[in-house]
Amino acid sequence: MYILKATGAAILNHAAACYPRESCGVIVNRAYIECENIADSDNEFVISPRDIVRAEKLGKIEAIVHSHPDGSTKPSTFDKLQMPLHELPWVIVSYPEIDIKVHKSKPYTVPLINREYIHGVLDCFSIVRDYYARELDIEIDNFERTDRWWEDAANADLYVNNFASQGFVQVDNLQRHDVILCRVQPTAHVNHALIYLGDDGQLTSEQSEVVIGDHLVLHHPYRRRSRREIYGNIWQERSAIIVRHQSFM
């Protein structure tokens, strides 16, 4: 996709006007249309649905545009996950280090190990879903969740209220692929999930380095990268419920 000089200038001007918040927009008829970013965070973008409707009245949307304040034109992990969903080129502009790059939409699979944390997208519930889909070919429904939902007793309990509907039953011993639901810090609900890998800790869906130790778990700590580690005393003390998919009963 070739960006006209005037279109590129409009994209840069919008990025400068929105800085340090991410700008966003679309390209229609090779021209840039500014859109409102309704994301809660300055480092994310969500295009206002009203602006999408307005743009579509002008013609076919040819590309999605957003800026990376104080960043590069390299797609973030979230960008890589979202791009295939739209099946459109993504134009990323860096500001104030001025650069523009067009990225083609292509499939992307985020690894299970060392994945970035993005609540609601890549978190301790997401890694359970992805592990079961990739390693065991078992699909688990997704559930909408707000950050720190576990702190308010009035909120629905994401794990306890839903594990039975997804084919899991509570057990009192451990075997490979079980999910261990934990309480991390004082909280109204169990708020973290570990996947029990057993003694070797190896994955079949991606290359994984050998981990020394036994009784290994895979999990995605809050605001940190996912990892494997030993299911030691600290995690055992935090464990509340063990659930097992009915396939392994």
C-alpha positions as CSV (number, residue, x, y, z in Angstrom):
1,M,0.0,0.0,0.0
2,Y,1.4,3.4,-1.0
3,I,0.6,6.4,1.2
4,L,0.2,9.7,-0.5
5,K,2.3,12.6,0.7
6,A,-0.7,14.6,1.9
7,T,-2.1,11.6,3.6
8,G,1.2,11.0,5.4
9,A,1.3,14.6,6.5
10,A,-2.2,14.4,7.9
11,I,-1.3,11.2,9.8
12,L,1.7,12.9,11.4
13,N,-0.2,16.1,12.3
14,H,-2.8,14.0,14.1
15,A,-0.1,12.0,16.0
16,A,1.4,15.3,17.1
17,A,-1.9,16.7,18.2
18,C,-2.8,13.7,20.3
19,Y,0.7,13.2,21.8
20,P,1.4,11.7,24.4
21,R,-1.9,9.8,23.8
22,E,-2.1,7.4,20.8
23,S,-3.8,8.8,17.8
24,C,-6.0,6.7,15.5
25,G,-7.8,6.9,12.3
26,V,-8.5,5.1,9.0
27,I,-7.7,5.6,5.3
28,V,-10.6,5.9,2.9
29,N,-10.1,6.8,-0.8
30,R,-6.3,7.1,0.0
31,A,-7.1,10.0,2.4
32,Y,-6.6,10.0,6.2
33,I,-9.7,10.4,8.4
34,E,-9.1,11.3,12.0
35,C,-11.0,9.2,14.6
36,E,-11.5,9.5,18.3
37,N,-9.5,7.2,20.5
38,I,-11.9,6.0,23.3
39,A,-9.4,3.7,25.0
40,D,-8.9,4.1,28.7
41,S,-5.1,4.1,28.5
42,D,-2.9,6.6,26.6
43,N,-0.9,3.6,25.3
44,E,-3.8,1.9,23.6
45,F,-6.3,2.7,20.9
46,V,-9.9,1.9,20.3
47,I,-11.5,3.7,17.4
48,S,-14.9,5.2,18.2
49,P,-17.7,3.1,16.5
50,R,-19.3,6.4,15.4
51,D,-16.2,7.3,13.5
52,I,-16.1,3.9,11.8
53,V,-19.7,4.4,10.6
54,R,-18.9,7.9,9.5
55,A,-15.8,6.7,7.5
56,E,-17.7,3.8,5.9
57,K,-20.2,6.3,4.5
58,L,-17.3,7.9,2.6
59,G,-16.1,4.7,1.0
60,K,-14.3,1.4,1.8
61,I,-11.8,1.5,4.6
62,E,-8.4,0.7,3.2
63,A,-6.3,0.7,6.3
64,I,-6.3,1.3,10.0
65,V,-3.9,3.9,11.4
66,H,-2.5,4.6,14.9
67,S,0.5,6.1,16.5
68,H,3.1,4.8,19.0
69,P,4.0,7.8,21.2
70,D,7.7,7.6,22.2
71,G,7.9,4.3,20.4
72,S,8.7,2.8,17.0
73,T,6.7,1.7,14.0
74,K,7.1,-2.0,15.1
75,P,3.8,-3.6,15.9
76,S,3.2,-4.3,19.6
77,T,2.0,-7.8,20.7
78,F,-1.6,-6.4,20.9
79,D,-1.2,-5.0,17.4
80,K,-0.1,-8.4,16.1
81,L,-3.1,-10.1,17.7
82,Q,-5.6,-7.6,16.3
83,M,-4.3,-7.2,12.8
84,P,-5.5,-10.6,11.5
85,L,-9.0,-9.9,12.9
86,H,-9.5,-6.9,10.7
87,E,-7.8,-8.3,7.5
88,L,-6.6,-4.8,6.6
89,P,-3.2,-3.1,6.4
90,W,-2.2,-1.3,9.6
91,V,-0.3,1.9,9.3
92,I,1.8,2.7,12.4
93,V,3.4,6.1,13.0
94,S,6.1,6.8,15.6
95,Y,6.1,10.2,17.3
96,P,8.1,12.4,18.1
97,E,10.7,10.2,16.3
98,I,8.8,10.6,13.0
99,D,8.4,7.6,10.9
100,I,5.5,5.8,9.1
101,K,5.3,2.1,8.2
102,V,2.6,0.0,6.5
103,H,2.2,-3.5,7.9
104,K,0.3,-6.3,6.0
105,S,-2.2,-8.3,8.0
106,K,-0.8,-11.8,8.8
107,P,-1.6,-14.6,11.3
108,Y,0.2,-14.3,14.6
109,T,0.3,-16.8,17.5
110,V,1.6,-15.5,20.8
111,P,3.8,-18.0,22.6
112,L,2.7,-19.7,25.8
113,I,6.0,-19.0,27.5
114,N,7.3,-15.5,28.0
115,R,4.2,-13.8,26.7
116,E,3.5,-10.1,27.5
117,Y,0.7,-9.3,30.0
118,I,-2.3,-7.5,28.7
119,H,-5.3,-7.9,30.9
120,G,-8.3,-9.4,29.2
121,V,-6.2,-10.4,26.2
122,L,-3.1,-12.1,27.6
123,D,-3.6,-12.9,31.3
124,C,-3.8,-15.9,33.6
125,F,-7.2,-16.9,32.2
126,S,-6.0,-16.5,28.6
127,I,-3.1,-18.8,29.1
128,V,-5.4,-21.5,30.3
129,R,-7.6,-21.2,27.2
130,D,-4.6,-21.1,24.9
131,Y,-2.9,-24.1,26.6
132,Y,-6.0,-26.2,26.4
133,A,-6.6,-25.3,22.7
134,R,-3.0,-25.8,21.5
135,E,-1.8,-28.7,23.7
136,L,-5.1,-30.6,24.1
137,D,-7.4,-29.4,21.3
138,I,-10.0,-28.4,23.9
139,E,-11.8,-25.2,23.5
140,I,-12.7,-23.0,26.5
141,D,-15.1,-20.1,26.2
142,N,-13.8,-16.6,26.8
143,F,-15.4,-14.4,29.4
144,E,-15.4,-10.6,29.6
145,R,-13.5,-9.3,32.6
146,T,-12.4,-6.0,34.0
147,D,-9.1,-5.5,35.6
148,R,-8.9,-6.5,39.3
149,W,-12.4,-8.0,39.1
150,W,-11.3,-10.4,41.9
151,E,-11.1,-7.6,44.5
152,D,-14.9,-6.9,44.8
153,A,-17.1,-9.6,46.2
154,A,-20.0,-8.0,44.2
155,N,-18.4,-9.1,41.0
156,A,-19.0,-12.5,39.5
157,D,-16.3,-15.1,40.3
158,L,-14.8,-15.7,36.9
159,Y,-13.2,-19.1,37.8
160,V,-15.5,-20.7,40.4
161,N,-18.7,-19.7,38.6
162,N,-17.6,-21.0,35.2
163,F,-15.3,-24.0,35.5
164,A,-18.1,-26.6,35.6
165,S,-19.8,-25.2,32.4
166,Q,-16.4,-25.6,30.6
167,G,-16.2,-29.3,31.4
168,F,-14.1,-29.1,34.6
169,V,-14.7,-30.9,37.9
170,Q,-13.1,-30.3,41.3
171,V,-10.6,-32.9,42.4
172,D,-8.3,-33.4,45.5
173,N,-5.1,-34.7,43.8
174,L,-2.9,-33.5,41.0
175,Q,-2.1,-34.8,37.5
176,R,-0.8,-33.2,34.3
177,H,-3.0,-30.6,32.7
178,D,-5.0,-29.8,35.9
179,V,-5.7,-26.2,36.7
180,I,-4.9,-24.9,40.2
181,L,-6.9,-21.9,41.3
182,C,-5.1,-19.7,43.8
183,R,-5.6,-16.7,46.0
184,V,-2.7,-14.2,45.5
185,Q,-2.9,-11.5,48.3
186,P,-6.1,-10.8,50.2
187,T,-8.9,-11.0,47.7
188,A,-12.7,-11.6,47.4
189,H,-12.3,-14.4,44.8
190,V,-9.6,-16.8,43.7
191,N,-7.7,-14.7,41.3
192,H,-4.9,-16.7,39.6
193,A,-4.6,-20.0,37.7
194,L,-1.7,-22.4,37.4
195,I,-1.5,-25.2,34.8
196,Y,0.1,-28.3,36.3
197,L,2.8,-29.7,33.9
198,G,4.2,-32.4,36.1
199,D,7.8,-33.5,36.0
200,D,9.2,-32.5,32.6
201,G,7.4,-29.2,32.0
202,Q,7.6,-29.6,28.2
203,L,5.1,-28.3,25.7
204,T,4.2,-29.9,22.3
205,S,2.8,-26.8,20.6
206,E,6.0,-24.8,20.7
207,Q,9.7,-25.2,21.4
208,S,10.5,-25.0,25.1
209,E,13.8,-25.1,26.9
210,V,14.4,-27.8,29.5
211,V,13.5,-26.7,33.0
212,I,15.4,-28.2,35.9
213,G,13.0,-29.4,38.7
214,D,9.8,-31.4,39.1
215,H,6.2,-30.5,39.9
216,L,6.3,-27.7,37.3
217,V,3.5,-25.3,36.5
218,L,2.9,-22.8,33.7
219,H,1.2,-19.5,34.5
220,H,0.9,-15.8,33.7
221,P,1.6,-13.6,36.7
222,Y,-0.2,-10.2,36.9
223,R,1.6,-7.6,34.8
224,R,4.6,-9.9,34.3
225,R,5.5,-12.3,31.6
226,S,4.3,-15.9,31.5
227,R,6.7,-18.6,32.8
228,R,7.2,-22.1,34.1
229,E,8.3,-22.7,37.6
230,I,8.3,-25.2,40.4
231,Y,5.0,-25.7,42.3
232,G,6.7,-25.1,45.6
233,N,5.5,-24.2,49.1
234,I,4.6,-20.6,48.2
235,W,2.2,-21.7,45.5
236,Q,0.9,-24.6,47.5
237,E,0.0,-22.3,50.3
238,R,-1.9,-20.1,47.9
239,S,-3.8,-22.9,46.2
240,A,-7.6,-23.1,46.9
241,I,-9.1,-25.4,44.3
242,I,-7.9,-28.0,41.8
243,V,-10.0,-28.6,38.7
244,R,-9.6,-31.3,36.0
245,H,-11.2,-31.4,32.6
246,Q,-13.7,-34.3,32.3
247,S,-11.6,-35.7,29.4
248,F,-8.9,-36.8,31.9
249,M,-11.2,-38.2,34.6
